[in-house]
């Protein structure tokens, strides 16, 4: 272990280095200039420091003050060498967090015992820190695995709700990607963009609570049936709310609000403008945009220009203008997302049980 020895007298440096050579664990680093020693510590932190008090320019106390201010120096043991009558110096050194003292003339046996003990403590401290880092890394990996499984389970449950309704194919992945684009353009940080993208697929999970006779009805819905259908946001929120998971909390927010309209004409609560949660306003644009541009067995997907025109027409009506503008500012990303998440052939969807 590296022991920095700071003393302006070469004879003292030679003596300390000789005594340190008797310790198998110590590698002495002698320096006669305190300023140069501090500069060295900025790039290569020693495991222990022995510093004399009586030095010109930067004395031992000033060295200790500056040393403790360096990154990583807080836990490095420092031994100060003082005269026998310098009790006030010792008191100040203690205040500045010196760990031990050696009194001139220095006894070699006392020196080796004190330095040896401090090096052993430092070694144990470093091993404990390394162990803590290893455990923290293991916990991070385990946590990441749990989060990944949580995301997978939520995505599969979200697909289950979508599969009851229509030939959605890769709709969930595309609308999640569009949601991320919108969120990033609006200035949300990376973590929140990830949260929105991961939660967006849960937007229609409440459809699991809608009877098949209504959900799969081929013709127009009656007013009563439409009222039942428009209850799926409340069902979705009831499924997801109350969780301690930030992901499920975001999913509940999106589920209850993605059918609200910016002009207040949406459902289930008739919210308007910024009273609608931002996550819901983002997903509303992403969801409709992908629905318009995706082909289904019962319809041909719109051309991009037509879908863009629709979004422009609905700014301030169905959609938050800022969310529309954020998506339209990233239209060059749309083809790549569509190619990345291509719907399987209709025959494969039918085999999978999709209608």
N, C-alpha and C positions, 0 to 999 in steps of 0.2 A: 504494500500500500504506500502511496506517495505522501511523504511528510515534508511540507514546506518549512524551511528554517530561515527566518528573517532576522539578520543581525548585521550592523554596520562594521563590526570588528571581525577580521578574517580569522583571528585565532579562536574566537568563540564559535564561528562557523565550523572550523576544522574540528573543534572539540565535540560539538553536537553531532556532527556527521559521524565521527568515530564511535560515539556512544550508540547512535542509531544503527550502525553497521553490526552491532552485537544482537540486534533484533532481526529474526529471520523474516518477519512480515513487513519491515520498513525499508523504503527506498528514499534516501534523503535527497531533497532539492534545495541546496543552499543558495541564498540570494542576499547580497549586501545592500541592495537598493530597495527600499520599501515601495516606492512608486512602481518600479519594474515588477516587483512581486505581485502587486495588485493587478497590474496589467496581465500578468501570466494567469492569475486566477479567473480573469474574465473569459479566457478561452480554454483553460484546463484547470478545473477545480481540484485541489488536493484533497486527500482524505483526512489530513490533520495539519494544523499549523502551530509552529513554535515561534513566538515573536518576542524580541527584547523590547523592554519599555524605553530605555534610554537610547534614542537614535536621533540624529539631526534631521531637521525638516519634518518628516512624518514620523512622529514617535509611535510607541506601541498602542496607545489609546486611540489615536487618530487612525492608525492602520486598522484596528479592530472595528472602529465605527464604519469605515469605508468598506471593509471586508464583509461585514454583516449585511450591507446594503446590496451586495452582488446577488444575482439570481443563483439559487442553489447553495448559498453559503450559510443559510440559517442553521442547519444541523451539523455542520462540520466542526469538530472539536478544535478549540483554540487554547493553547497553553501559553501564558505570559510569564516571561522571566523578569523578576523585579529584585530590587535591593531589599535587604532584611528589614529596613525601617520605613519602607514606603507603603504604609497601611492605607493611606488615602488613595494611592494609585490602585491598590487592590480593590478598594470599594468601588471606584469608578469603573474598573475593568469588569467587576461583577455586574454592575448596572448595564454595561454594554454586552453582557452575556459571554464573558470568558468562562471556560469550563474548569480550568485548573491553573495553578501557579507553581513556578519553580523559583527558589530563592538562591541568589548568588552568595557564595560560590556553589555551583550546581554539583550535587552528589550523583555520581554515575549510577549507583544502584537505585536511588530514588527516581532518577530520570528514567531509567529503563522500565521500572515497575509502573510508574504513572503513564508513560507513553504507551507501554504494552497494553495496559488496561483500557486506555482510551481507544487504541486501535482495535482491540477485540470488540468493544462496544460499537465502534463504527462499522466493523465488519458485520456484526449481527444486525445493525440498523439497515445496512445496504441489502442484506439477504432478505430481511423482512419486507423492505420496499419492493424488491424484485418479486417476492412471493405475492405481495398485494397486487402488483401489476399483472402477474400471471392469472391470479384469481379474477381480477377485473376484466381481463381479456376473455376468460372462460365464461364469465357471467354475461358479457356483451354478446358472445357468440350464441349462448343459450337463449338469451332474450331475443336476439334476431331470429333464431329458429322458431321461437314461440310466436313472434309477430308474423313471420312468414306463414305459419300454419293458420293463424287467425285470419290473415288476409285470404288465404286459399279457401278456407271454410266459408267465409262470408261471400266470396266471389261465386262459389258453387251454389250456395243457397240463393244468391241473387239470380243466377242463371235458371234455377228451378222455377222461380217466379216468372221469369221471362218466357220460359219454354211453354208455360200453360197458355200463353197469350198469342204468340205469333212467331213467324220465321225470323227470329232476331239474329241468328248467326253470331257474328263478332261485334254486334252493336254495343255491348257493354264495354269492350276494350276501346272501341273508337270514341265513344262519348266520354269515357274517362280521360282519354288522351286530349280530346278537345277541351275538357274541363281544366286540365292542367295548363294548356296553352293560354286559356283565358285568365286563369288565376295568376300565372307568371306575368302576363302583360299588364295586369292590374297592379302589379308591384308586391304581391304576396311573397313571403320568403319561401325558400326551397322546401322546408319542412311542411309548411301549410299547403303548398302546391301538391306535395306528395299525399297529404291527408285528404285533400279534396278528390284527387284522382282515385285513391283507394276507396273512398266512401261513396263516390258517385254511382257505382254499380248497384247500390242498395236502394236507389231512388224508387223503384216500383215493387219492392219486396212485399208491400201490402196487398198486392194482387192475389197472394195465396189465400186471402180471406174472402175473395169475391166468388160467388157461386158460378159453376161452369155454365149454367144456363144463360147467365148474363155475360160473363167474360168471353165465351166462345160463340155468342149469338151471331149468326152471319148477317142479319139484317139490322136496321136502325133500332136503337134502344128507345123504349118508352120513357116518359119523364120519370117514372118510378124507378125503372132500371138504371137510368142515368144517375139518379141520386145515389143508388147503391154503388155504382161503379166509381162515382166521385168520392166515395168514402175510403178508397184504398190508401190515400195519403195518411189518414188518421190511423188506419190499421198498421201501416208500415211504421209510423212513429211509435205506436203502442208496443210493437214487437221489439223495437230497438232502444227506446228510451229507458232511463234509469240505470244504464250501465256505467261502470267506472272507466271503461275503455274510451279514450278520445276518438278512436275510429268509429265505434258504434254511436257515440254522441253526435259525431258529424253526420253519420248515416241517418240518424233520427231527424236531424235538422233538415237534411236534404229531402227525406221522404215526405215530411209534412209540408214543405214549401215549394217543391219544384213545379207544381201546377198553379201557383199563384201568378197573377199577371201584374205587370208594372203599373197598369192603369187601374188596378183594383177589381177587375172583373173576373179574377180567377177563383180557385177553390183550394182548400175547404174553408178558409177563414176570410177571404176577400181582402187580403192585405194589399197595400199599394206602396210603390216607390221603395225607399230604403227601409221601410218597416218589414219588408220581405228579407229574410236572412240572405246575406251575400252568397253563401254556398248554394242556396236554392236558386238565386238569380243566375248564377254561373251555369249550373247544371241544366236549367230550363233551356238556355240557348244551345248548349252542347247536345242535349237530348233531341230537340226538335231538328237541329241542323243535320244530325246523322240520320234521323228518320226520313227527312226529306230527300237526302242524297243517296239512300240505300234502296236497292231493288228488292222487291218481295214477289212471291208468286202471284199476288193480286195487284201489283202495281210496279211500274217502272220508276227507278230512282230519277230524281230531277237532275238536270244539268246544273253544274256549279253556279253558273250565272243566274239561273232562275232561283236557286236557293238563296243566293246572296241578295237578290232583289226582294225576296220575301222577308228576310231578316231586316233589311233596310226599311221596308214598309211598316214593320211591326215594332220599330224602335220607339220606346215611350208608350207603346200600347201593350202588346204581349210581353215584350222584353225590356230589360234594363239597357238603355242606349250604350252605357259604358261597356257592358259585357258583349254586346253585339260588335262594337268597334274593336274590342280586344281580339275577338275571333277573326274579324275581317282583316285585321292587321297581320294575321299569320296565315293567310290563305295559301302561301307557298308551302306550308307544312302539311296541308290537307292531303295531297296525293300520296305522300310518304306514309301517312297514318292509314289511309285506305288500303295501300298495298301491303302494309305490315299486318293488318287485321282483315284479311279477305274472308268473306262469307264462304262456307263450304257449299258445294253444288246442292241444288234443291233436292236431288235424289237422296243425298246423304242426310239432309235435314229430315226428310220424311222417314228414313230408316231410324234416325235417332228419336223419332216420336214427335217431331215438331210439326205443327199444322201450318 
